[in-house]
């Protein structure tokens, strides 16, 4: 986007308030072309706005808008709901000394073909997950902190199920949690897209639905897959219920994906190699930046770990085994988040620094 052109009152045909209010649509279109997930609108002392895009995890300045253009943007954002460039947009407002800071969260497009492998999941894990979720009833949990891509993964899981001729329904939005689960269960779904499990009431209702033969897809705030199991215990899910209904627990993070056109091989720093367990002098990849990516990164890749309980792990869960015991068995022959991130480094998908960040978190 030409920041200088946007800053000139006469640079675009028509300088009315209506024309200026359309500027945010142009900004949103440019943000999507550059692969941005969020737009930051930061007020300046002169009444103008600095526009920055969140691209591949980083913030890049896109343009500066003069006061008259900023007023038009404010006019456009006063309407609700907001839809820009074919996407629903969530608006977050925060008052600071120079005015109101606004962040636009760009929602998913109305139609998007998202598969688990497209999100960064390895084909073998996607296949194992499909087998685990092929059984009738149970719980499938996606864990991670907010902003880690859990909702996108849940949507991909639901689409995978729908592709096998199974009925997947979301919870209705009205009523108590028990009423909402009861209402959707009366529709005879194979799977229920339950959203988040934040409290005991939701956990209890989800387990009841799972025991009744419905596959419940839900997300939970937890740092990793083991923590998700422990969190369900904290929410008073009985050990025998957890052991019998738990089909799969995924945990995930997002890593910045290197641009495949301009990444370059470099020798990893000794300290980074030590942190990741690489041999001294290991070759990794670093961002450069080119005409197609600008920053050296292009989009995000999911980093996943999965627990698909076998009979032995179910016994450990039923017996109240602690996190260390559960992890020792669950990841005996499967990668955890740290090792999954290291594998992406070796393959040149992301940087060693990203893997260190993910491992520490």
Secondary structure, DSSP 8 states (H G I E B T S, - for coil): --HHHHHSTTSSS--SHHHHHTHHHHHHHHHHHTTEEEEEEEE-TTS-EEEEEEETTEEEEEEEE-HHHHHHHHHHHTSSSEEETTEEEEEEEEEETTEEEEEEEEEEESS----TTTTT--HHHHHHHHHHTTSSSEEEEEEE-TTSSHHHHHHHHHHHHHTTT--EEE--SSS-HHHHHHHHHTTT-SEEEEEE--SHHHHHHHHHHHHTT-EEEEEEE-SSHHHHHHHHHHTT--HHHHHHHEEEEEEEEEEEEE-TTT-EEEE--HHHHHHHT--TT-EEEE----TTTSSSEEEEEEEEEEE---HHHHHHHHTT--HHHHHHHHTSSS--HHHHHHHHHHTTSS-HHHHHHHHH-
